[in-house]
Structure formats: C-alpha cells, structure tokens
Amino acid sequence: MDEQSGVRRERRRRRGARSTVARLLHDHPRGARATAAVTVLVLLGGGAFAAGAVTGPSAPSTGVAATASVSPTPPTPSRSATPISSPTPTPAPTETPTTAAPTATPVRTCSVAAAAADPRLARFEGAVLDAASGDVLFDRDGSTPARTGSVLKTLTSAVALSVLGPDHRLSTRVTGDAGGGAIALVGGGDATLSAAAGPSVYAGAPKLSDLAAQVRSGLGDASVTRITLDATYWDQADEWDPSWKRTEQTIGYHSEVTALMVDGDRADPTAQTSPRSTDPVARAGEAFRAALVDAGVVGAETAVMAQGTATGTVVLGEVRSQPVSTLISQLLPTSDNTLAEMLARVSSRVSGADGSSASLTPLYRSVLASAYGLDTSSTTIVDGSGLSENDAVPATVVADLMIAVADRRGGLGVVYDALPISGRTGTLAARFTGENAVAAGAVHAKTGWIDTAYTLAGSIDAADGTRLAFAFYAIGDVRDDARAALDTLTAAVYRCGGDLSGE
C-alpha cells in the first residue's frame, strides 16, 4: 500500500467514526453529547481514558454507557491509601504519571434538519463534507447507493479525463481505395461531427464538408459506387437502455448511442434541445452523401449506401473533435446526455473493454478508485448520462469526488470550471433566488433530474470561508418544486459553514 492509499484509508476510518457520532447526536441530541465525545476519541485512536475526564465534574448522568475496547492499565494507588500492615515498613507507592485526555472535538451547533426534512425532497439522501479535512459534517443515508440523475455526468467526466486525457480527440475517418469504387464512413464516437453549413450547437465541431473535401482530393476523378456506414466501434444493438424513457428521444434530450452520428443526431443542429431520429447512422449517411455531392465526388449521388464494416485500407480523409477538456466544458453546463454517453463508451474502448453499457460499472469502479481514491465498491453504472433509475452511487462517494474537483486534483479543474454556478451560469443560472440568493455565486454544482429524482452536487464556499463538498438526492415522488427545496437546503448549509451540525 503506498502512502496516499494509507492516507485515504485513515481518512475513511475517521470519517466513519465521525459519522457514527453524528448519528448518536441526532438520535440522542440532549443526553448523548458526553457519550459521543468519548466515542469519537476512542474511534479516532485517542488512547485509554476515563469518561469523567471528558464530561467534567458537573456533567449530569446520561444513563448511556460508553464502552471502549482498550488494553487495561494497572490501577494507580491513591496518595492517601493506607499501607498494608507488614513487619517491614512498605515504601510509599510512586504516583504513575498520567497523560492528559485529548481535547474532544468541538460540538457543532448549526442545524439544517428542518430544510432536510422538507417534504418536497421526498425520500432524501445526502452528505456534506469538510473539503479540507474530508470529515463528514452532515449525513442522511449518504452511504446508501441511489440514482443520481445527471450528477453522474461528473463521474463520467472524471473517468474520461483519467482514461483519455484532456487533450484526446475523437476521430471520424473515410477509408477505401485510391482507385475509387467502395468507400466507408467510419465512426469513432464523435457526436459533434457536424453537417451544418454554419455554426452548430457544438462550437468548433469538425465538419462533414471538410471530410468530403479530403475524399474528393484523395479520389480525384475516380467514381464512388458504394458507401458503407461503419458504426461498429461498439455493438450497434447496445444503443438504448430499456430503463430510458423514449420521450427523452422524441422531445430532444437524448439520442440513441451509436458510434456514428452527426450533430448529436439533432434535427436542428443549432438547437440544444431538438428531436432525435430512430436511426442516427442513416441520418449521418445521408448528410455525408450530400457533402460528397457538394464537394464534387463523382458517383456520390447514385452510390449504393448500406451499414456495415469498412474493408478499405487507405485513409482518404479524417476529422477530429475538440479536445476532451472542451467536450466536458460543453456537456456539463447544458447537461448534454449524448456527449456524456459518447465519452463513457469511448473511455471503455480505449481502456481495453468493448464499449458496451455492461462494461461501465467495472470501468468506473476501477478508474475512480485508482485515479481519485474513491470507495466505489457499491456503485452501479448503467449509463454515462445518469438517465437510468438503475444507476446507484452513494452521496458520500459523489461528495468525495467533489473535494477532488474543488482541489483541481488529477486534472479535475476542467470539471470545476465547467460546473454551473448558483444564480450565474448553466443549469443554475435561474436558481438560488429570493432568500436563497444569499448563496448566489458561492455554489459550483451539477444539477440532475429524472422523473423519480432531483439531485444537486458540488462544492460550497460558505459564508464563514469554509469550503464544503456535498451531494443531495431527492428521490421518489418528486415535483419541480424539489429544485427550490434543494436550493433552500444548500443555502442553509452555506450559512452554517464549518459550524454545520449533523443533527
């Protein structure tokens, strides 16, 4: 085990201890403070000590016994103890020096219990951590895996940055033979490839027109008779999860997950929300044909087109996406589902897996643990976007990741810079209003919404200067007003800062 792993293990041990004490204080807010103080010192390795050393002489009896499993030490005789009678005088016992008991952790007094109990949050799960120490300040079933909504996109971004790197670009190629005949458009998972004549929803996206011009240059006057559309970078049958709702596709929030598409399969390449088709590969093919015709490629207009696997060995053209760091800056503020799915699948392929949805759980568990020190043993990852109700990630894991994001650790500054800001940017631009405006500009967080959950996770620069990391899930029969309830809770945490109580 390296030094960093040891530090992470010790931090998790201490976090569990403090979480236990927080629950004691929550369940017994009046009678258990002395017991909690004893318990936290024992759990955190404070050494052997007596309960009286913590409670003080005037502490009332709580009726709750605190038991610590420590090695017994020999009793120290009292100075006034009467010596046992003996023919030979017994020397007075030497007093055993005592070690002062460690100072108990100060009791935090600022509660957000009322905001966390808001019925608009339905079944609430959440955690707040001190970003500097990693200590758990607030926990409501935070270790229970649950659906995340689009908060999962932060995990997808972290995985992509680790596996692909911030400078990696996704490519689309055309292969064939220089003598003409059959050519193939080969997708590499770049959803930003654009058929638009002008700007698309993805700034700086590669253009089909550029790709077609390269093909024209490579073929010269040779004629094209067949165009193959190759989307076999991963299994085309693995394009739509059964847990996703088809309305996401028809309304325009999400496309089928194919390795070849243009403009995220939008009907309108300039609109973030635009209806998607039932066959992104075919739509890309027709756009490619039109680009070839415009470029003057002989035979393109009448060439036979079919989906299949490329056989040509000559690369006639290639275009590449913006770097992964830029793609993350495009997907997080707008919560782009299609881009998130593409980064997840490409990360799988580059890691050596098959790009399937089934490969994502082992991929995320491995990368998030090794690259960022997260305990991912209980996570389940169905997709890269968070649309599935079957995704399951504990709030404490997400909050832990948000510490690394706020610290810009391992290149995660890219994620921090792309997160929406309360009352300012992205999906938080119109939120944190009214009394919650006190936290405007202080919360960098990813929003999430599916039919059965509203979520929010990120970091808070609190009123007292403390930086906190948090993840909040409102799960079950939720309505749009859950957003306001999440904002109210987050603003309450902002006001409490480092004095936030676990109660």
PAPANU-598655 format. One record per residue (C-alpha): residue number from 1; residue in one letter; z, x negated, y. Coordinates in pm, 1 decimal, m for minus. Each point is the difference from the previous one (the first is absolute). Example, Ala and Ser with C-alpha at 12.3 -4.5 7.8 and 13.67 -1.06 7.14 Angstrom:
<recs>
n,res,zz,xx,yy
1,A,780.0,m1230.0,m450.0 .
2,S,m66.0,m137.0,344.0 .
</recs>
This chain:
<recs>
n,res,zz,xx,yy
1,M,0.0,0.0,0.0 .
2,D,m97.3,m151.4,341.4 .
3,E,227.1,7.8,304.2 .
4,Q,m176.5,296.0,160.2 .
5,S,33.9,205.4,m318.6 .
6,G,372.0,m77.5,m7.1 .
7,V,39.4,108.6,358.7 .
8,R,m184.0,323.9,m70.2 .
9,R,217.9,69.8,m306.8 .
10,E,320.9,m64.2,200.1 .
11,R,m124.9,226.1,279.4 .
12,R,m72.0,281.1,m248.8 .
13,R,348.7,m46.0,m154.8 .
14,R,168.3,23.7,337.4 .
15,R,m217.7,295.1,98.2 .
16,G,105.6,188.3,m312.1 .
17,A,365.5,m70.6,79.3 .
18,R,m28.0,127.3,352.9 .
19,S,m191.4,303.5,m119.0 .
20,T,288.4,77.6,m238.1 .
21,V,249.8,m22.0,284.1 .
22,A,m221.0,217.4,219.4 .
23,R,6.4,267.9,m267.9 .
24,L,380.8,m28.0,m27.8 .
25,L,33.8,50.0,371.5 .
26,H,m242.4,290.4,m11.1 .
27,D,181.7,175.6,m285.3 .
28,H,354.8,m75.9,128.2 .
29,P,m40.2,m50.3,374.7 .
30,R,370.8,11.9,78.3 .
31,G,180.2,m134.6,m299.4 .
32,A,m219.8,m271.4,m133.9 .
33,R,m41.9,m247.0,283.0 .
34,A,270.4,m232.9,m130.2 .
35,T,m135.7,27.1,m350.9 .
36,A,m353.2,m62.5,124.3 .
37,A,111.0,m311.8,181.7 .
38,V,165.4,m134.7,m315.8 .
39,T,m300.9,92.6,m209.1 .
40,V,m256.1,m166.1,224.1 .
41,L,200.0,m324.3,10.3 .
42,V,25.3,m9.2,m377.3 .
43,L,m365.4,90.3,m52.5 .
44,L,m112.9,m258.9,250.6 .
45,G,199.1,m278.4,m164.7 .
46,G,287.8,m14.4,245.9 .
47,G,244.9,m131.7,m262.3 .
48,A,334.9,123.7,m129.8 .
49,F,216.8,184.6,247.3 .
50,A,246.7,288.4,26.0 .
51,A,m87.8,337.6,143.6 .
52,G,290.1,m27.9,241.9 .
53,A,m167.7,m296.3,167.8 .
54,V,m281.6,232.6,114.9 .
55,T,172.5,327.9,69.3 .
56,G,272.5,m147.1,220.8 .
57,P,365.2,105.0,11.5 .
58,S,m57.9,339.3,157.2 .
59,A,m290.6,114.9,m214.3 .
60,P,76.9,333.1,m169.3 .
61,S,m33.9,41.5,m372.5 .
62,T,m344.8,130.6,m91.3 .
63,G,71.4,108.2,m354.8 .
64,V,m311.4,m192.7,m112.2 .
65,A,51.3,m308.7,m213.4 .
66,A,m213.5,m308.0,68.1 .
67,T,m48.2,m211.0,m310.6 .
68,A,m147.7,m349.2,7.9 .
69,S,m82.2,m208.5,m306.5 .
70,V,118.1,m346.6,106.4 .
71,S,171.0,m284.8,m183.8 .
72,P,380.0,37.4,23.6 .
73,T,199.6,m264.0,187.5 .
74,P,361.5,m96.1,m79.0 .
75,P,254.4,194.6,207.6 .
76,T,143.7,m186.8,292.8 .
77,P,381.6,8.4,0.6 .
78,S,166.2,137.3,309.6 .
79,R,192.8,m237.5,221.5 .
80,S,314.3,208.0,m45.1 .
81,A,m26.5,27.3,m377.3 .
82,T,332.4,m73.9,m175.4 .
83,P,m29.2,m302.4,m236.6 .
84,I,69.8,59.8,m366.5 .
85,S,342.8,m132.9,m100.9 .
86,S,m22.9,m339.6,m169.5 .
87,P,236.5,m291.3,m63.8 .
88,T,m239.0,m208.9,205.1 .
89,P,m96.7,130.0,343.4 .
90,T,m357.4,121.1,12.2 .
91,P,m207.5,m136.3,289.0 .
92,A,m113.6,264.3,245.2 .
93,P,m356.7,113.1,m76.8 .
94,T,m275.4,m134.2,221.1 .
95,E,m178.4,275.8,184.4 .
96,T,m362.6,34.9,m110.1 .
97,P,m234.8,m12.3,298.9 .
98,T,m190.7,322.9,44.1 .
99,T,m353.4,44.1,122.9 .
100,A,m50.9,256.8,269.5 .
101,A,m200.1,302.6,m112.5 .
102,P,m353.1,13.2,138.0 .
103,T,m52.8,218.7,300.6 .
104,A,m117.8,345.8,m103.3 .
105,T,m343.6,117.4,108.7 .
106,P,42.2,201.6,322.0 .
107,V,m28.1,371.4,m52.8 .
108,R,m308.8,141.2,170.6 .
109,T,58.1,329.4,175.9 .
110,C,m333.3,141.7,122.6 .
111,S,m114.9,277.2,m233.7 .
112,V,m344.7,159.1,m38.4 .
113,A,116.3,231.7,m277.5 .
114,A,m82.2,314.9,192.5 .
115,A,m357.6,m109.5,69.8 .
116,A,m45.1,m105.2,m363.3 .
117,A,120.5,341.8,m116.2 .
118,D,m260.3,187.8,206.5 .
119,P,m143.9,268.2,m231.7 .
120,R,m349.3,m78.0,130.6 .
121,L,21.6,m321.2,m201.5 .
122,A,30.8,200.0,m326.8 .
123,R,111.1,m249.5,m267.5 .
124,F,65.3,m310.5,205.1 .
125,E,m4.0,m358.5,m123.5 .
126,G,31.7,m302.0,223.1 .
127,A,146.3,m338.0,76.8 .
128,V,67.6,m211.9,308.7 .
129,L,50.2,m375.5,m26.9 .
130,D,112.9,m262.2,246.6 .
131,A,m315.7,m209.0,35.6 .
132,A,191.3,m322.0,64.0 .
133,S,240.2,16.3,m295.3 .
134,G,m171.2,245.6,m233.8 .
135,D,324.3,200.4,m20.0 .
136,V,m29.1,370.3,m78.2 .
137,L,142.3,194.3,295.6 .
138,F,m106.1,346.5,m114.3 .
139,D,m108.7,130.0,m340.7 .
140,R,m88.4,345.5,m127.9 .
141,D,m141.6,m35.1,m352.3 .
142,G,m192.0,m299.9,128.8 .
143,S,m28.8,m157.2,m344.3 .
144,T,m166.4,310.0,m147.7 .
145,P,m378.5,m41.5,m38.9 .
146,A,m187.7,273.5,185.9 .
147,R,m340.2,89.1,143.8 .
148,T,m77.4,m190.6,317.2 .
149,G,m301.2,164.1,157.8 .
150,S,m202.7,m240.2,212.6 .
151,V,296.2,m234.9,40.8 .
152,L,m143.0,m148.1,m321.2 .
153,K,m282.8,m148.2,207.1 .
154,T,243.0,m264.8,123.3 .
155,L,51.4,m114.5,m359.4 .
156,T,m377.9,2.3,m55.9 .
157,S,m48.7,m213.5,309.9 .
158,A,266.9,m246.6,m114.4 .
159,V,m162.6,m30.2,m343.4 .
160,A,m345.6,m54.4,152.3 .
161,L,129.2,m270.1,235.7 .
162,S,159.3,m183.0,m292.1 .
163,V,m283.3,36.3,m253.7 .
164,L,m304.9,m15.2,226.8 .
165,G,133.1,m176.2,308.1 .
166,P,m48.1,104.8,363.1 .
167,D,m343.8,m162.4,30.4 .
168,H,m160.5,148.1,m312.0 .
169,R,m310.6,213.8,54.8 .
170,L,m148.7,264.1,m230.2 .
171,S,m369.3,m44.1,m75.7 .
172,T,m300.4,216.2,m79.7 .
173,R,m307.4,m167.7,m148.8 .
174,V,m358.2,76.4,m90.1 .
175,T,m132.6,m179.0,m305.7 .
176,G,m339.2,m4.8,m168.6 .
177,D,m299.0,m225.0,m42.8 .
178,A,m182.8,m169.3,281.0 .
179,G,m325.7,134.0,m144.0 .
180,G,100.3,358.8,72.9 .
181,G,28.8,289.1,m241.8 .
182,A,360.0,93.0,m74.4 .
183,I,284.9,m60.8,243.0 .
184,A,366.3,103.6,m14.6 .
185,L,255.8,90.9,265.5 .
186,V,328.8,m138.1,m134.7 .
187,G,326.5,136.0,139.1 .
188,G,307.5,m219.8,32.5 .
189,G,251.1,254.9,124.6 .
190,D,m88.8,m11.2,368.8 .
191,A,40.3,355.1,130.4 .
192,T,m83.2,m112.9,354.3 .
193,L,m367.6,m81.8,m72.5 .
194,S,m173.5,216.7,258.2 .
195,A,m322.3,195.6,16.2 .
196,A,63.2,91.4,362.9 .
197,A,m255.4,m114.5,255.7 .
198,G,279.6,m48.3,253.5 .
199,P,376.3,m59.3,m28.4 .
200,S,181.4,145.0,m300.1 .
201,V,362.1,99.8,m43.1 .
202,Y,55.1,m357.1,m126.5 .
203,A,m48.7,m241.3,289.5 .
204,G,m204.5,m305.5,m95.2 .
205,A,m114.0,147.7,m332.6 .
206,P,m297.4,m159.2,m182.1 .
207,K,m325.5,194.7,28.1 .
208,L,m243.3,122.3,m263.8 .
209,S,m275.4,m77.0,249.4 .
210,D,93.8,m371.3,m7.8 .
211,L,1.6,4.0,m378.8 .
212,A,m341.5,167.0,m10.7 .
213,A,m141.3,m254.7,244.9 .
214,Q,114.8,m281.2,m229.7 .
215,V,m169.3,169.8,m295.3 .
216,R,m323.3,34.7,198.1 .
217,S,14.3,m369.3,85.9 .
218,G,63.1,m97.3,m362.4 .
219,L,m272.5,219.0,m149.3 .
220,G,m266.5,m43.6,260.3 .
221,D,m288.5,228.6,m87.2 .
222,A,111.5,48.6,m362.2 .
223,S,46.9,363.0,m97.1 .
224,V,319.5,165.0,m121.5 .
225,T,m42.2,241.7,m289.7 .
226,R,359.9,59.4,m110.5 .
227,I,337.8,4.5,176.1 .
228,T,318.1,m20.5,m208.2 .
229,L,330.4,105.9,154.6 .
230,D,273.2,m214.0,m158.9 .
231,A,356.0,128.2,45.2 .
232,T,136.0,m158.6,m318.6 .
233,Y,251.2,m232.8,168.0 .
234,W,252.8,236.3,m157.2 .
235,D,m43.6,298.6,m232.0 .
236,Q,m181.1,276.2,189.4 .
237,A,182.5,262.4,m206.3 .
238,D,324.9,m112.8,167.3 .
239,E,m98.8,141.1,337.9 .
240,W,242.3,291.0,54.6 .
241,D,358.9,37.9,m113.4 .
242,P,90.2,342.4,m146.2 .
243,S,309.5,16.6,222.1 .
244,W,m209.4,m12.1,318.3 .
245,K,m98.3,324.9,167.0 .
246,R,m374.2,53.9,44.0 .
247,T,62.9,133.5,349.6 .
248,E,61.9,m361.7,104.4 .
249,Q,m367.0,m56.4,m78.5 .
250,T,m149.9,316.4,144.6 .
251,I,204.0,m6.3,322.4 .
252,G,m85.5,m365.1,44.5 .
253,Y,310.4,m211.3,m60.3 .
254,H,m103.3,m175.4,m320.2 .
255,S,m306.7,m100.4,m199.5 .
256,E,m49.6,m55.4,m369.3 .
257,V,87.9,m359.5,m85.3 .
258,T,m331.1,m169.8,m81.9 .
259,A,m88.2,m366.1,50.8 .
260,L,m316.9,92.3,189.3 .
261,M,m0.9,231.6,301.8 .
262,V,m88.1,1.9,368.8 .
263,D,223.8,95.8,293.8 .
264,G,285.6,96.1,m230.3 .
265,D,m237.9,271.7,m130.0 .
266,R,35.4,195.6,324.5 .
267,A,m259.9,255.6,98.8 .
268,D,52.8,m118.9,358.4 .
269,P,44.1,m379.5,5.4 .
270,T,156.6,13.7,347.2 .
271,A,278.7,248.7,m86.9 .
272,Q,327.7,m105.2,m159.8 .
273,T,37.6,339.7,m167.1 .
274,S,m332.7,111.0,m144.7 .
275,P,m95.4,180.7,m323.9 .
276,R,m77.7,m228.0,m294.3 .
277,S,m259.2,53.4,m271.2 .
278,T,34.8,49.0,m374.9 .
279,D,m220.7,m306.5,m66.0 .
280,P,62.4,m292.7,237.4 .
281,V,m231.5,m229.5,m198.2 .
282,A,m298.8,234.1,35.4 .
283,R,69.9,43.6,372.5 .
284,A,4.7,m379.0,40.0 .
285,G,m325.5,m25.1,m194.2 .
286,E,m187.4,241.0,224.0 .
287,A,127.0,m180.3,309.5 .
288,F,m112.9,m330.8,m151.2 .
289,R,m345.7,136.3,m73.8 .
290,A,m33.5,117.1,358.8 .
291,A,106.3,m344.6,126.9 .
292,L,m258.6,m169.8,m225.9 .
293,V,m273.6,228.7,128.2 .
294,D,99.6,m71.3,361.8 .
295,A,m7.2,m373.7,m77.0 .
296,G,m353.4,26.0,m137.7 .
297,V,74.8,m74.9,m366.4 .
298,V,m313.8,89.7,m194.1 .
299,G,44.8,279.2,m256.1 .
300,A,355.2,90.6,105.7 .
301,E,m87.8,356.4,86.7 .
302,T,m129.5,85.0,m348.6 .
303,A,204.9,m236.8,m216.5 .
304,V,191.2,156.2,m289.4 .
305,M,375.4,0.5,70.4 .
306,A,274.9,19.3,m263.2 .
307,Q,362.5,m103.4,m47.3 .
308,G,59.0,m282.4,m245.5 .
309,T,69.3,m371.8,m35.5 .
310,A,m189.8,m271.1,185.3 .
311,T,m209.1,m236.9,m210.4 .
312,G,m167.7,m218.8,263.1 .
313,T,129.0,m351.0,60.6 .
314,V,m138.9,m74.5,344.8 .
315,V,214.5,100.1,299.3 .
316,L,m238.5,155.2,250.9 .
317,G,264.3,94.9,253.2 .
318,E,375.6,18.1,59.6 .
319,V,229.3,140.4,269.3 .
320,R,376.9,m28.1,24.4 .
321,S,278.9,209.2,145.2 .
322,Q,245.7,m92.5,270.2 .
323,P,290.8,m215.0,m130.2 .
324,V,279.5,169.5,m193.6 .
325,S,230.9,m49.8,298.7 .
326,T,m238.9,207.1,212.6 .
327,L,m38.5,266.4,m268.3 .
328,I,379.3,37.8,m8.5 .
329,S,5.1,36.9,378.3 .
330,Q,m255.2,280.8,m42.2 .
331,L,163.1,184.8,m289.5 .
332,L,369.6,6.9,101.4 .
333,P,m15.7,156.6,349.4 .
334,T,m228.3,281.3,m121.5 .
335,S,131.3,14.4,m359.7 .
336,D,m346.9,m43.3,m149.5 .
337,N,26.4,102.4,m366.5 .
338,T,m337.6,m134.6,m108.1 .
339,L,55.6,m349.5,140.5 .
340,A,340.6,m13.2,m168.7 .
341,E,m149.7,94.3,m337.3 .
342,M,m270.3,m263.8,35.2 .
343,L,249.1,m276.6,80.1 .
344,A,210.8,103.1,m299.3 .
345,R,m293.8,m4.5,m244.2 .
346,V,m149.9,m323.8,132.9 .
347,S,343.9,m165.1,m15.2 .
348,S,16.5,104.6,m364.6 .
349,R,m339.3,m153.0,m78.4 .
350,V,66.2,m325.9,183.9 .
351,S,337.6,m31.2,m173.1 .
352,G,m181.2,4.0,m335.9 .
353,A,58.4,364.8,m91.9 .
354,D,m269.2,265.6,m38.3 .
355,G,28.0,184.4,329.1 .
356,S,127.7,317.3,m164.1 .
357,S,267.5,230.2,135.5 .
358,A,200.4,m79.7,m314.6 .
359,S,11.0,m365.9,103.0 .
360,L,179.5,68.4,327.9 .
361,T,359.0,38.7,m121.9 .
362,P,12.8,m340.8,m172.6 .
363,L,m193.2,m157.7,287.9 .
364,Y,231.2,129.9,273.4 .
365,R,314.1,m73.2,m198.9 .
366,S,m106.9,m358.6,m61.0 .
367,V,m130.9,m83.4,347.0 .
368,L,275.0,168.2,201.3 .
369,A,266.1,m170.9,m211.6 .
370,S,m151.7,m348.4,m1.0 .
371,A,m134.7,m8.4,356.2 .
372,Y,272.0,190.7,185.1 .
373,G,304.6,2.0,m229.5 .
374,L,16.2,377.7,m47.9 .
375,D,161.5,168.2,m299.5 .
376,T,m298.5,203.9,m116.1 .
377,S,117.4,74.4,m353.6 .
378,S,26.9,375.0,60.0 .
379,T,m318.3,50.4,202.9 .
380,T,m301.9,200.1,m116.6 .
381,I,m330.3,m40.3,184.4 .
382,V,m272.2,253.1,m70.0 .
383,D,m224.1,m76.3,297.9 .
384,G,m29.3,m220.1,305.8 .
385,S,24.9,276.6,258.6 .
386,G,316.6,188.0,m97.9 .
387,L,m178.0,333.6,m44.1 .
388,S,137.6,53.9,m348.5 .
389,E,328.9,178.2,m60.0 .
390,N,36.7,m228.8,m302.7 .
391,D,45.6,m314.3,208.9 .
392,A,367.5,m98.5,m18.2 .
393,V,163.4,m272.5,209.5 .
394,P,370.1,m20.5,96.0 .
395,A,69.7,17.3,372.5 .
396,T,203.2,m321.3,m26.6 .
397,V,m307.7,m185.9,m128.4 .
398,V,m208.8,120.3,293.5 .
399,A,278.6,m87.3,246.5 .
400,D,25.3,m346.5,m156.2 .
401,L,m373.6,m47.7,50.8 .
402,M,39.4,108.7,362.3 .
403,I,243.8,m285.7,57.2 .
404,A,m269.0,m242.6,m116.0 .
405,V,m254.5,179.4,220.5 .
406,A,223.7,m19.8,306.9 .
407,D,63.7,m369.3,m74.9 .
408,R,m378.4,m53.1,m31.4 .
409,R,71.6,m164.0,m333.7 .
410,G,m286.4,m106.1,m228.9 .
411,G,m268.2,107.0,247.3 .
412,L,148.8,350.3,37.9 .
413,G,m17.4,m25.7,376.2 .
414,V,m342.9,158.5,m48.4 .
415,V,176.0,312.2,m128.2 .
416,Y,262.5,1.3,274.5 .
417,D,m265.3,m25.6,272.3 .
418,A,m195.4,292.4,m152.9 .
419,L,292.1,240.3,m42.8 .
420,P,6.6,303.0,230.6 .
421,I,258.1,m22.4,280.9 .
422,S,225.3,292.9,87.1 .
423,G,m140.1,201.7,289.1 .
424,R,m269.0,m261.4,59.0 .
425,T,m268.4,m59.7,m264.4 .
426,G,m166.5,121.4,m318.6 .
427,T,150.6,288.8,m193.6 .
428,L,324.3,m32.8,202.4 .
429,A,m167.2,27.4,340.8 .
430,A,91.2,366.8,45.1 .
431,R,341.2,m19.9,m165.6 .
432,F,351.7,m92.6,117.7 .
433,T,1.8,243.9,289.5 .
434,G,282.8,187.0,175.0 .
435,E,343.0,m141.6,m84.4 .
436,N,m161.5,m224.8,m261.7 .
437,A,m196.6,m178.9,273.1 .
438,V,302.1,m228.4,34.1 .
439,A,m151.1,m191.9,m293.9 .
440,A,m357.1,m0.2,132.9 .
441,G,m149.3,m346.5,m31.4 .
442,A,285.7,m122.1,m220.0 .
443,V,m123.5,118.2,m341.2 .
444,H,m287.7,m169.3,m184.7 .
445,A,m61.6,218.1,m303.7 .
446,K,m250.5,147.9,m242.7 .
447,T,m18.0,376.1,m28.1 .
448,G,m68.1,194.2,m318.1 .
449,W,m92.0,355.2,m84.4 .
450,I,m100.7,184.7,m313.4 .
451,D,65.1,365.1,m85.1 .
452,T,339.7,m76.0,m152.5 .
453,A,125.6,m285.7,216.0 .
454,Y,24.8,m132.1,352.5 .
455,T,98.8,m365.3,28.5 .
456,L,62.5,m269.7,258.9 .
457,A,79.9,m368.4,m52.8 .
458,G,9.1,m310.9,212.9 .
459,S,232.6,m186.4,233.0 .
460,I,210.8,99.4,300.5 .
461,D,102.9,m220.4,291.1 .
462,A,322.6,189.9,61.3 .
463,A,172.8,68.6,332.1 .
464,D,260.8,m270.8,m61.1 .
465,G,m262.9,m263.7,m83.3 .
466,T,42.1,20.8,m377.7 .
467,R,m320.3,6.2,m200.4 .
468,L,11.3,251.8,m284.1 .
469,A,m244.6,70.4,m283.9 .
470,F,m23.0,349.7,m143.8 .
471,A,m183.1,238.1,m230.3 .
472,F,48.0,377.6,16.0 .
473,Y,m146.1,260.2,m239.5 .
474,A,8.8,377.0,50.0 .
475,I,m99.1,139.3,m338.6 .
476,G,m68.5,347.6,m136.4 .
477,D,m70.3,318.6,191.0 .
478,V,m70.5,m164.9,334.6 .
479,R,m176.2,127.9,308.9 .
480,D,m152.7,m169.9,300.9 .
481,D,337.2,13.4,176.1 .
482,A,122.2,m265.5,m243.3 .
483,R,m172.1,m250.6,229.1 .
484,A,230.7,89.3,286.9 .
485,A,302.4,m16.8,m231.1 .
486,L,m101.7,m348.8,m111.2 .
487,D,m40.2,m104.8,363.2 .
488,T,344.6,141.9,86.2 .
489,L,161.8,m192.3,m284.9 .
490,T,m180.0,m320.1,95.1 .
491,A,102.5,40.1,364.7 .
492,A,361.3,50.2,m112.3 .
493,V,m18.4,m325.1,m196.2 .
494,Y,m143.6,m167.8,310.5 .
495,R,304.5,112.3,202.5 .
496,C,246.3,m120.7,m265.8 .
497,G,m152.5,m341.8,m53.6 .
498,G,227.9,m241.7,m182.7 .
499,D,289.2,249.5,12.5 .
500,L,m187.6,236.1,m234.5 .
501,S,238.1,147.9,m254.8 .
502,G,m88.0,78.0,m359.6 .
503,E,178.2,334.3,31.3 .
</recs>
